[in-house]
Amino acid sequence: SVPDRRMRHALLAMMGTFVHLASKMMMVRESRPDSSSLARQAYWTPEVFMESNPANLVRRALSHHQGYVSGHRDANARFESVVVFDSVKALLSSDRPGARLVCGSVLDMGGRGRDRVPDESVDYIFTDPPYGGAIQYMEMFTLWAAWLGGPGGPEMPMRFEDEITINEAQGKDRDDYQLLMSAAFRQCYRVLKGGRWMHVTFHSTDVGTFTSIVDA
């Protein structure tokens, strides 16, 4: 019911940071009885769970020294002078330093829109790709997407077909994972300037998954 769109989305984002804490998936921790965390990266209800009061979570997010408001103020103080452009094209054509925030798939970098990243235009890439099927990011994100994409919220499309993962229920095996990772790395190679670098952070104890990344 908040009329200001930016304020409404800010409140949605704030509540999105703790929506999981108000669910029955939270385990009880003897070391910290006043708080909890996800015990598994899966939809699972522990035998003994801790379901927090949403009103208390809102108060904590607003007043805690590591809460949403303090984080917003800190970010504004640090980045107040940074220009946020409305497209990659506008960023690359400007002489002013700034940023363009794109929430999308690496596979879209070669699209034809204003956010297309041209060939050999990037100085550095840092990426932390998914570790095979260790964490099902999009399936887990449906909890947040349902909340954020509710009444008054932004559209939250779920492109499961584009997710780089290993998931038997989605019909994606290791070959599919390697194929999509190769496509992602191909886009990264296309946009990197000659002689520039990409760092890939990857940790997996599964030999097959690690081999897929090396081969990709």
CORNORBEL-V563322 format. One line per field, one symbol per residue. phi: phi as a letter, one per 20 degrees, with the letter a starting at -180 (. if undefined). psi: psi as a letter, one per 40 degrees, with the letter a starting at -180 (. if undefined). burial: + if it has 24 or more other ideal C-beta (glycine too) atoms within 12 Angstrom, else -. A space follows every 10 residues. Layout:
# CORNORBEL-V563322
phi = ???
psi = ???
burial = ???
This chain:
# CORNORBEL-V563322
phi = .fffffffff fffgfffcff fedeeeeedf fcfebbbffc eafbdfgdcc dffgffffgf fedffdefff fffffffedf efedeeafgf ffeeeefabc eceaegfefe feffdfefgl cdebcdccff emdgceffff fgffffffef gneffcfdef fefebdbffe mddfffgfff ffffffffff effgmeccdd ebbbeeffff ffffff
psi = ehdhdddddd ddddddeedd deieehihhd dgeeiaihdi fihhhidhih hihddddddd ddeiefaddd ddddddddfd ehhhieiddd ddeieiiaih hhgaideede ieaeehhiif ehdihhigii gbfdhgdddd edddddddea heiihgiggd dehhihhdde fhaddddddd dddddddddd ehiheiihhh hhhhehdddd ddddd.
burial = ---------+ ++-+++++++ +++-+++--- -----+-+-- ---------+ -+----++-+ ++-----+-- ---------- -------+-- ++-------+ -----++-++ ----+-+--- -+--+-+-++ +++-++++-+ +-+++-++-- ---------- --+++++--- -+-+-+++-+ +-+++-++++ ++-----+-- -+-+----+- -++--+
